[in-house]
Amino acid sequence: IRDRYQRRVHGVITGGNSLIQGFGKRLEKELQPLIPSIGGGAKPPKFITPSSAFERKTATWLGGSILGSLGSFQQLWISLSEYQEVGPSVVHKKCP
């Protein structure tokens, strides 16, 4: 069974790019040459997208909203005054 899983690449495509017509097929086509053939039995990659276009359009915003509301994430926020005082390097100090 383990060999079977090593020979197959699966993925779920979500977010805005999943709305691009033919994106999943193109991704499969471009990844196929990158997958090493294991004993000649490598299977082509298979990707799926959630069926609801509405869910795919709003998933990123929903996830960002949840992440932004977490107390642990709020500690990583950079204020305008911090950025103006320290500059772009403040990102490396706050988010090592």
Buried (B, 14 or more C-beta within 10 A) or exposed (E): EEEEEEBBBEBEBBBEEBEEEEBBEEBBEEBEEEBEEEEEEBEEBEBEBEEEEEEBEEBEEEEEEEEEEEEEEEEEEBEEEEEEEBEEEBEEEEEE
